[in-house]
Amino acid sequence: MRPYHRVDVQLSKKDRKQIAGMLNKGRESARVLRRALLLRQLDQGQTAAQVARNLAIASKTVRAIARRWEEEGLQQALEEKPRPGQKRLLEESESQRIIALVCSAPPAGQARWTVRLIAAEAVQRKLVPRVGRETIRVLLESHDLKPWRKKNVVRGQSRRGVYRAHGGRAGHL
């Protein structure tokens, strides 16, 4: 592979006009605008290495975007491809059921909910087939719930002075 291999990008008038409009308006994300600029510079006859230097990116990235433009078209070259990632561990409905569990009274003999207890009860009550402590911890953190502190969880029976999950006092009910 030659280091200064010229990548052959010849945009159509329509593509040039679309890229010019995007760059003038600047309403797209910085990544999309950088890709548009990259394609325009390649269309103007610059090498992949020159474009990479101008935009402070790897020449491998320049070639990859040029190849994607050639194979899939302008829109695909400009947009992000979905990144592979792990599937969500809990469905939205499962998360809601666990949050409802946390907001209820703890099981008999327990003073408060713990992360381990929530995980065990969620499986025992068949809210989810299986769940780990870390998943529960992240779920609680994302909802700003701290069930081991009695003050931060709304219980089924609201009483005067009980704190709601969002942090405000319940007041007189």
N, C-alpha and C positions, 0 to 999 in steps of 0.2 A: 504494500500500500504506500503510495506516495504521500508525503506529509503535506504538500501544497496542492493536492488534487482539487481541481476546480469542480465544484458541485454545480450541475447544470439545472438551474431553476429559471424557467421563462414563464412568468406570470401572464395570464390573459389580461386584457384591458379591464374586464369586470373585476378580477381579483386585485389588480393594482388600485382600482378606484375604491374597493372595499377596504383594503389595507390603509390607504391614504385617509379615508374617512375615520377609521378606527384610531389612527395615530393622531389625527387633528382633534378629535373629540376627547380622547383620553378617558373614556368611561369604562373601559375594560380593566381587568386585573392587570397588575404589572407583568405577570407571566405571559398573558395573552399578548400584551403590547410588545414585549420583548421578542416573542416568536414572530409577530407581524413585522417588526423591524428587521429581524434576522432574514426573513424571506425577501423583504424588499432589498436588502443589501446583496443577497445572493443573486437576485434578479438583475441588479445593476452590474454584475460581473465580478464581484469580489470573491476571493477564495474562502473556503471554510475556515482556514486559519486566520485570515484577516477579520472575518466576521466574529469569530470567537474572541479575538483580541479586542475588537471594538466593543463588544458587549460583555466582556469579562465572563465568558462561559467556556466550557470545554469544546474543542472542535468536534469531538465525538457527538456531542449534543446537537451541534449545528447539522452534522450529517444525518442524524436520526430524524430531526424535524424535516429536513429536505426530503429524505426518503419517504416519510409519512405523507408529505405534500404530494409527492410523485405518485404514490400508491393509492392514497385515500382522498385526496383533495384538500382544498384550503381549510374548510371548517375543521376537519379532523386534525390537521397540522397545528391549528391555533389552540384547540381546546385540550384540556387535561384528559388523559385516559384514566378510567377508573383504576384506582390502585387496589391491588389485592390486599385483603385484610381478613382478619378472623371474623367469622360470623358472630353477631351479637349473642351473648350467652343467655340473655333473658328477652323474651318478647315483651312488648309494651304492656299487654294485659297481665303477664306474670309479674312484672315490676309493680304494677298498680296493686295487685293482690298482696304482694309482700309489704308494700307501704301501708296498706290497710291493716295488715297483721301487726306491724310495728306500732301503729296508732291505737291498737286495742290493748286491753290490759294483759300483762304477762301471765303465763300459765300459773296455775295454783302452786304455791310453794316457792315462787320466784318473786323477788322484790322488783326486778326490772329486766328489760330485754338486754341481752348481750349479742354480739355478732354471731357467736357460736350457737346460741339458743335460737336466734332467728333462722339461721341456716337449717338447723335440725327440725324446727317446727314447720318451716316451709315445705320440706320434703315429707315430713310425717303427715301434714294436713293435705298433701298432694296438690299444693299450689304450683309446684314445679317438680319435674322428675328427679333432678339433682341440682345442687347449687353449692358453690364453695364460699368460704368465709370472705375471701377477697372480693368476690362479686357482690356480696351483701354489703361489705364495707364501702365499695365504690358507689353502689346504689344509694346508700344512706348519705354519703358525702355529697352526692350530686343533688340530693333533695334537702340538704342542710339539716338532717335529722340526727339527733344524738339521744337515742332511747335510753341509754344508761344514765342519762341525766333526766330526772323526772320533770324538770322545768321546760324542756324543749319539745315535748311531744303532746299533741292534742289527744286526749282520751275520749272515749265514747260519751261519758257523762261530764259535761263542762261544769266547772264550779268556779266560784269567785276566786280570782287570784291565780288561776291556772294559765300558764303561758301557751300560746299557740305556736305551731311549728315555724311560722314566719318570723317569730321573734317578738311580736307585740303582745301586750297583756289582753286577756279576754274581757276583763272588766266585769261589770254586773250583768248577769244573764238571767 
